[in-house]
């Protein structure tokens, strides 16, 4: 079975890509659990500027990503799993600002963002299911709104 996205030079089959995504997700979730970022009370203490331990997690993740995003395109001719290195065009508009504000309010209210909420379920923190249900409802509302606005624009 071959997974070939539109307009991409992808010659890698589905399974290596799926296994790399699974390994990355496990590594990400494990990092969130070890750093205790899956615990809402830890995140809320960080947001209240009372516990700056998560600043080390943020700095480590940002530094690692910066290093990889800068060095990988220089060291490799193309990504290991096919495709091409390219920059994602960013834009700042009203929808981006409103969406960021809604995301931030949700994060502040429940104390977790999407990754830690899902990882927290894997760590047995079942009250986070409410946050995940809220995430799913928000994703559904976004899809509903986006499909309606695309028809009228």
C-alpha positions as CSV (number, residue, x, y, z in Angstrom):
1,X,0.0,0.0,0.0
2,X,1.4,3.4,-1.0
3,X,0.6,6.7,0.6
4,X,1.2,9.5,-2.0
5,X,0.1,13.0,-1.1
6,X,-0.8,15.4,-3.9
7,X,2.1,17.4,-5.5
8,X,4.7,15.6,-3.4
9,X,7.7,13.5,-4.4
10,X,7.0,10.6,-2.0
11,X,8.3,7.2,-2.8
12,X,8.2,5.7,0.7
13,X,5.4,3.3,1.5
14,X,2.8,3.8,4.1
15,X,4.2,1.6,6.9
16,X,7.6,3.3,7.4
17,X,5.9,6.6,7.6
18,X,3.3,5.3,10.0
19,X,5.9,3.7,12.2
20,X,8.0,6.9,12.4
21,X,4.8,8.8,13.3
22,X,4.0,6.3,16.0
23,X,7.5,6.4,17.4
24,X,7.5,10.2,17.4
25,X,4.1,10.2,19.2
26,X,5.3,7.8,21.8
27,X,8.5,9.8,22.3
28,X,6.5,13.0,22.6
29,X,4.0,11.5,25.0
30,X,6.8,10.0,27.2
31,X,8.5,13.4,27.3
32,X,5.3,15.1,28.4
33,X,4.7,12.4,31.1
34,X,8.3,12.6,32.4
35,X,8.3,16.4,32.6
36,X,4.9,16.1,34.4
37,X,3.4,18.4,31.8
38,X,0.4,16.1,31.7
39,X,-0.7,17.2,35.2
40,X,-2.9,20.3,34.9
41,X,-1.8,21.6,38.4
42,X,1.8,21.7,37.2
43,X,0.9,23.6,34.1
44,X,-1.4,26.0,36.0
45,X,1.4,26.8,38.4
46,X,3.7,27.5,35.5
47,X,1.0,29.8,33.9
48,X,0.7,31.6,37.3
49,X,4.5,32.1,37.2
50,X,4.9,30.1,40.5
51,X,6.8,27.2,39.1
52,X,9.3,27.8,36.2
53,X,10.3,24.1,35.8
54,X,8.4,23.8,32.6
55,X,10.4,26.6,31.2
56,X,13.3,24.1,31.0
57,X,11.1,21.7,29.0
58,X,10.0,24.5,26.7
59,X,13.6,25.7,26.2
60,X,14.8,22.1,25.5
61,X,12.1,21.4,23.0
62,X,12.5,24.8,21.3
63,X,16.3,24.4,21.1
64,X,16.1,20.9,19.7
65,X,13.6,21.8,17.1
66,X,15.5,24.9,16.1
67,X,18.7,22.8,15.7
68,X,17.0,20.1,13.7
69,X,15.1,22.5,11.4
70,X,18.3,24.4,10.6
71,X,20.7,21.4,10.2
72,X,18.5,18.7,8.6
73,X,18.0,20.6,5.3
74,X,21.7,21.3,5.1
75,X,22.8,17.8,5.9
76,X,20.3,15.9,3.8
77,X,19.4,16.4,0.1
78,X,15.8,15.4,0.9
79,X,13.8,14.1,3.9
80,X,14.5,10.5,4.9
81,X,10.9,9.4,4.2
82,X,10.6,11.3,0.9
83,X,9.1,14.6,-0.1
84,X,10.9,17.9,-0.1
85,X,12.1,20.4,2.5
86,X,10.0,23.5,2.3
87,X,8.9,26.5,4.4
88,X,5.3,26.8,5.5
89,X,4.1,30.3,4.6
90,X,2.8,32.0,7.7
91,X,0.2,34.7,7.9
92,X,-1.3,36.7,10.7
93,X,-4.9,37.6,10.3
94,X,-8.0,38.1,12.4
95,X,-8.9,34.4,12.3
96,X,-5.5,33.4,13.6
97,X,-5.6,35.9,16.4
98,X,-9.2,34.9,17.5
99,X,-8.2,31.2,17.3
100,X,-5.1,31.8,19.4
101,X,-7.1,33.6,22.0
102,X,-9.7,30.8,22.2
103,X,-6.9,28.2,22.4
104,X,-5.2,30.2,25.1
105,X,-8.4,30.6,27.1
106,X,-9.1,26.9,26.9
107,X,-5.5,26.1,27.9
108,X,-5.7,28.4,30.9
109,X,-9.1,27.1,32.0
110,X,-8.3,23.4,31.9
111,X,-4.5,23.6,32.4
112,X,-3.5,21.5,29.5
113,X,-3.0,21.9,25.8
114,X,-3.9,19.1,23.3
115,X,-0.7,17.0,23.4
116,X,-0.5,16.8,27.2
117,X,-4.3,16.1,27.5
118,X,-4.1,13.1,25.2
119,X,-0.8,11.9,26.8
120,X,-2.4,12.3,30.2
121,X,-5.1,9.9,29.2
122,X,-2.4,7.4,28.4
123,X,-0.9,8.1,31.9
124,X,-4.3,7.2,33.5
125,X,-5.4,10.8,34.3
126,X,-9.0,10.2,33.4
127,X,-10.4,13.6,34.4
128,X,-8.5,14.9,31.3
129,X,-11.1,13.2,29.2
130,X,-13.3,16.3,29.7
131,X,-10.5,18.4,28.1
132,X,-10.2,16.0,25.2
133,X,-13.9,16.1,24.6
134,X,-13.7,19.9,24.6
135,X,-10.8,19.6,22.0
136,X,-12.9,17.3,19.8
137,X,-15.9,19.7,20.1
138,X,-13.7,22.6,19.1
139,X,-12.2,20.7,16.2
140,X,-15.7,19.8,15.0
141,X,-16.9,23.4,15.3
142,X,-13.9,24.6,13.4
143,X,-14.6,22.1,10.6
144,X,-18.2,23.1,10.5
145,X,-17.4,26.8,10.4
146,X,-14.6,26.4,7.9
147,X,-16.8,24.4,5.5
148,X,-19.5,27.0,5.7
149,X,-17.1,30.0,5.2
150,X,-15.4,28.2,2.2
151,X,-18.7,27.9,0.5
152,X,-19.5,31.6,0.8
153,X,-16.1,33.0,0.0
